[in-house]
């Protein structure tokens, strides 16, 4: 009889515990569903799919119970509008790449997998409006992007995305998300370089000018028949190739930056292998072009001089100029990267 009473008491106690937990779980699930629904609504209202994160919205997200996994992953782009004119930060371009990932994710999954839209959200956080959120994440420098997985209990521990690959940042973010969360972003839908109207206008102009151009080419009275144009073009292509101009265009590198220690001073040469300014590439390209032009003059001009003494003198001058130019390039590389170039004698000469 005593055992029977004990079992009844135990059952009553368990019933009370379970009944007290059910409303809590129901309320927690209701809060989660409400937040997800609000985020989906904000996502649909955004042109790019990036939601403006405020201190209040962040507090709602962080208020979700930590007893279970958060039902979604989110990325935060920390932005500061007053720093957009700082070319060395490249914030507008990085924000555009971030928005490109968000819009591609939504457009790729809206029809085929709409349920995935509630598993990943993209936010941008403006410093002027949400300074307390910046302080919460302990963000002191920009650019900065944070990826917060569902299993991260403390968002402060969330990893920061590496932003060194400026040229293909959208693809890098998409690959990182797919690796970390197994959520498919899909292909990055970059906008075309030229609009349909621009292409149409160009085609019409080409069609109109084609008969006139063919007539001039046949008559031999165009710039294409002038050897000086081809000479200049060859030098330009060589300079463009060795100066790293393509690198500067793709990564939108500035020609120079402002010195952080002295705002009134400009920096044309950046010490460190992680960044190259446009002025550095042009300086190196100019030195390489000197060597190339000297070599061209020697192989096409000096050999035609009949006086041997003049030939030898010009050859010595060409060697001196070439060694000087190459030495400057080596010195700049050593100063920038810290790596030196050393010569070694053959072991048989020692």
C-alpha positions in Angstrom: 0.0 0.0 0.0 2.8 2.3 0.8 4.4 1.6 -2.5 1.2 2.3 -4.3 0.9 5.7 -2.7 4.5 6.4 -3.6 3.9 5.6 -7.2 0.8 7.8 -7.3 2.7 10.6 -5.8 5.5 10.1 -8.3 3.1 10.1 -11.2 1.5 13.3 -9.9 4.8 15.0 -9.6 5.8 14.0 -13.2 2.5 15.3 -14.5 3.0 18.6 -12.8 6.6 19.0 -14.2 5.5 18.1 -17.7 2.5 20.4 -17.6 4.8 23.2 -16.6 7.2 22.5 -19.4 4.7 22.3 -22.2 3.6 26.0 -22.1 7.3 27.0 -22.0 8.1 25.0 -25.1 5.0 26.2 -26.8 5.8 29.8 -26.1 9.5 29.3 -27.2 8.3 27.7 -30.5 5.8 30.6 -30.9 8.5 33.2 -30.4 10.8 31.4 -32.9 8.1 31.2 -35.5 7.2 34.8 -35.0 10.8 36.0 -35.5 11.3 33.8 -38.6 8.1 35.1 -40.1 9.2 38.7 -39.4 12.6 38.1 -41.0 11.0 36.6 -44.1 8.8 39.6 -44.4 11.8 42.0 -44.1 13.7 39.8 -46.5 10.9 40.1 -49.1 10.8 43.9 -48.7 14.5 44.3 -49.4 15.5 44.7 -53.0 18.7 42.7 -52.5 17.5 40.4 -49.8 19.7 42.0 -47.2 17.9 43.0 -44.0 18.9 46.1 -42.1 19.8 44.9 -38.6 18.9 47.2 -35.7 19.7 46.9 -32.0 16.1 45.9 -31.3 16.0 43.2 -33.9 19.3 41.8 -32.8 18.0 41.6 -29.2 15.0 39.7 -30.4 17.2 37.2 -32.2 19.5 36.8 -29.3 16.5 36.3 -27.0 15.7 33.0 -28.6 16.1 30.1 -26.1 19.6 28.5 -26.1 18.2 25.1 -25.0 17.8 24.2 -28.7 19.5 25.0 -31.9 18.6 28.3 -33.6 16.5 27.4 -36.7 18.6 29.6 -39.0 22.0 30.8 -39.9 22.7 34.5 -40.4 25.5 36.7 -41.7 26.2 40.2 -40.6 28.0 42.8 -42.7 29.3 45.6 -40.4 29.0 48.8 -42.3 29.8 52.5 -41.7 28.4 55.0 -44.3 30.8 57.7 -43.2 33.8 55.5 -44.2 32.6 54.7 -47.7 34.9 57.4 -49.1 38.0 55.6 -47.7 39.2 53.8 -50.8 41.5 51.5 -48.8 38.6 49.9 -47.0 36.7 49.2 -50.2 33.4 49.1 -48.2 30.9 49.9 -51.1 32.4 47.1 -53.3 32.4 44.6 -50.5 28.8 45.4 -49.5 27.8 45.0 -53.2 29.4 41.5 -53.2 27.7 40.6 -50.0 24.3 41.8 -51.4 25.0 39.7 -54.5 25.2 36.5 -52.4 21.9 37.3 -50.7 20.1 38.1 -54.0 21.5 35.0 -55.7 20.5 32.8 -52.7 16.9 34.1 -52.9 16.6 33.9 -56.7 18.1 30.4 -56.9 15.8 28.9 -54.2 12.6 31.0 -54.3 10.9 28.6 -56.7 12.8 25.3 -56.3 13.4 25.2 -52.5 11.4 28.0 -50.8 11.8 26.3 -47.4 15.5 27.2 -47.5 14.8 30.9 -47.4 14.0 30.6 -43.7 17.3 28.8 -42.9 19.6 31.6 -43.9 19.4 35.4 -43.5 21.7 38.2 -44.5 22.0 41.4 -42.4 23.8 44.7 -42.7 24.6 46.6 -39.5 25.1 50.4 -39.7 27.5 51.8 -37.2 25.7 55.2 -36.8 22.4 53.5 -36.0 23.6 50.5 -34.0 26.8 51.4 -32.1 25.8 49.2 -29.1 25.6 46.1 -31.5 29.1 47.0 -32.7 30.3 47.0 -29.1 28.5 43.7 -28.4 30.4 42.0 -31.2 33.6 43.8 -30.3 34.1 45.1 -33.8 36.8 47.8 -33.9 37.9 47.6 -37.5 36.2 47.4 -40.9 35.6 45.6 -43.2 34.1 42.9 -41.1 31.6 40.1 -41.8 30.5 37.6 -39.2 28.9 34.1 -39.8 26.7 32.9 -37.0 25.7 29.2 -37.2 22.7 27.8 -35.4 24.8 25.9 -32.9 26.8 29.0 -31.8 25.5 29.8 -28.3 27.4 33.0 -28.0 27.4 35.1 -31.2 30.6 36.8 -30.0 32.4 33.5 -30.7 31.2 33.3 -34.3 34.0 33.3 -36.9 34.9 36.2 -39.0 35.0 35.7 -42.8 38.3 36.2 -44.5 38.1 39.3 -46.8 41.5 39.1 -48.5 40.0 37.8 -51.7 38.4 41.0 -52.9 37.9 40.1 -56.5 35.6 37.0 -55.9 34.2 37.7 -52.4 30.7 36.6 -53.4 31.9 33.2 -54.5 34.1 32.9 -51.4 31.2 33.7 -49.0 28.9 31.3 -50.9 31.5 28.5 -50.7 32.0 29.1 -47.0 28.3 29.0 -46.3 27.8 25.8 -48.2 30.7 24.2 -46.3 29.7 25.4 -42.9 25.9 25.0 -43.0 25.3 22.6 -46.0 22.8 25.2 -47.3 23.0 25.5 -51.1 23.5 29.1 -52.3 23.5 28.2 -56.0 25.4 30.1 -58.8 26.2 33.7 -58.2 24.0 35.8 -60.6 26.2 38.7 -61.4 24.6 41.5 -63.4 25.8 41.8 -67.0 28.5 44.4 -67.7 26.3 46.1 -70.4 22.5 46.4 -70.4 20.4 45.2 -73.3 19.8 48.8 -74.5 23.6 49.5 -74.5 24.3 46.3 -76.5 21.5 47.2 -79.0 22.9 50.7 -79.5 26.4 49.4 -80.0 25.2 46.8 -82.6 23.3 49.5 -84.5 26.4 51.7 -84.6 28.6 48.9 -85.7 26.2 48.0 -88.5 26.1 51.6 -89.7 29.8 52.1 -89.6 30.8 48.7 -91.1 30.4 49.6 -94.8 32.4 52.8 -94.4 35.1 51.0 -92.4 35.5 48.2 -95.0 35.8 50.9 -97.7 38.6 52.7 -95.8 40.5 49.4 -95.0 40.4 48.4 -98.7 41.7 51.8 -99.7 44.6 51.5 -97.2 43.9 54.9 -95.6 43.3 53.9 -92.0 45.4 54.0 -88.8 45.6 50.2 -89.0 48.1 50.6 -91.8 50.4 52.9 -89.8 53.3 51.0 -88.2 53.6 53.6 -85.5 50.2 52.7 -84.1 51.2 49.0 -83.9 54.5 50.0 -82.2 52.8 52.1 -79.6 50.2 49.3 -79.1 52.9 46.7 -78.5 54.6 48.9 -75.9 51.3 49.6 -74.2 50.3 45.9 -74.1 53.8 45.1 -72.6 53.4 47.8 -70.0 49.9 46.7 -69.2 51.1 43.2 -68.7 54.0 43.8 -66.4 52.6 46.6 -64.4 49.8 44.5 -62.8 47.2 46.9 -64.3 44.7 44.0 -64.7 45.1 43.1 -60.9 44.4 46.8 -60.1 41.3 46.8 -62.3 39.8 43.5 -61.1 40.4 44.3 -57.4 39.7 48.0 -57.8 42.9 49.0 -56.0 43.5 52.7 -55.5 46.5 54.5 -56.9 47.4 55.7 -53.4 46.0 55.8 -49.8 46.1 58.2 -47.0 48.6 57.7 -44.3 46.8 56.7 -41.1 49.5 58.2 -38.8 49.6 61.5 -40.9 46.4 62.3 -42.7 48.1 65.0 -44.7 50.5 62.5 -46.2 49.8 60.1 -49.1 51.2 56.6 -49.3 52.2 55.4 -52.8 54.1 52.2 -51.8 52.4 49.9 -49.3 54.8 47.7 -47.3 53.4 44.2 -47.0 52.6 41.4 -49.4 48.8 41.5 -48.7 48.1 44.6 -50.8 49.5 46.4 -53.8 48.6 50.0 -54.8 48.2 51.2 -58.3 51.3 53.4 -58.1 53.5 50.5 -57.2 52.4 48.6 -60.3 53.0 51.5 -62.6 56.4 52.1 -61.1 57.5 48.5 -61.6 55.9 48.4 -65.1 57.8 51.5 -66.0 61.1 49.9 -65.0 60.3 46.7 -66.9 59.3 48.7 -69.9 62.7 50.5 -69.9 64.4 47.1 -69.9 62.2 45.9 -72.8 62.7 49.0 -74.9 66.5 48.9 -74.3 66.5 45.2 -75.4 64.5 46.1 -78.5 66.9 49.0 -79.4 69.8 46.7 -79.0 68.4 43.8 -81.1 66.9 46.1 -83.8 69.1 49.2 -83.8 72.5 48.7 -82.4 73.3 45.7 -84.6 72.9 47.9 -87.7 75.6 50.3 -86.6 78.9 49.6 -88.4 81.2 51.2 -86.0 82.3 48.5 -83.5 83.3 50.9 -80.8 80.0 52.7 -80.9 78.2 49.3 -80.7 80.2 48.3 -77.7 79.6 51.6 -75.9 75.9 51.4 -76.5 75.9 47.8 -75.3 77.6 48.7 -72.1 75.1 51.6 -71.6 72.2 49.2 -72.2 73.6 46.7 -69.7 74.0 49.4 -67.1 70.5 50.8 -67.5 69.0 47.3 -67.5 70.9 46.2 -64.3 69.8 49.5 -62.7 66.1 49.0 -63.5 66.1 45.3 -62.5 68.0 46.3 -59.3 65.3 48.8 -58.4 62.6 46.2 -58.9 64.5 43.7 -56.7 65.0 46.3 -54.0 61.3 47.2 -54.0 60.3 43.6 -53.8 62.7 43.0 -50.9 61.4 46.1 -49.1 57.7 45.1 -49.6 57.8 41.4 -48.9 60.9 41.0 -46.7 62.3 38.3 -49.0 65.8 38.9 -50.4 67.4 37.6 -53.6 70.9 36.1 -53.1 73.4 34.9 -55.7 75.2 31.6 -55.2 78.4 30.5 -56.8 78.6 27.0 -58.3 80.0 24.5 -55.8 82.9 23.7 -58.2 84.1 27.4 -58.0 84.4 27.4 -54.2 
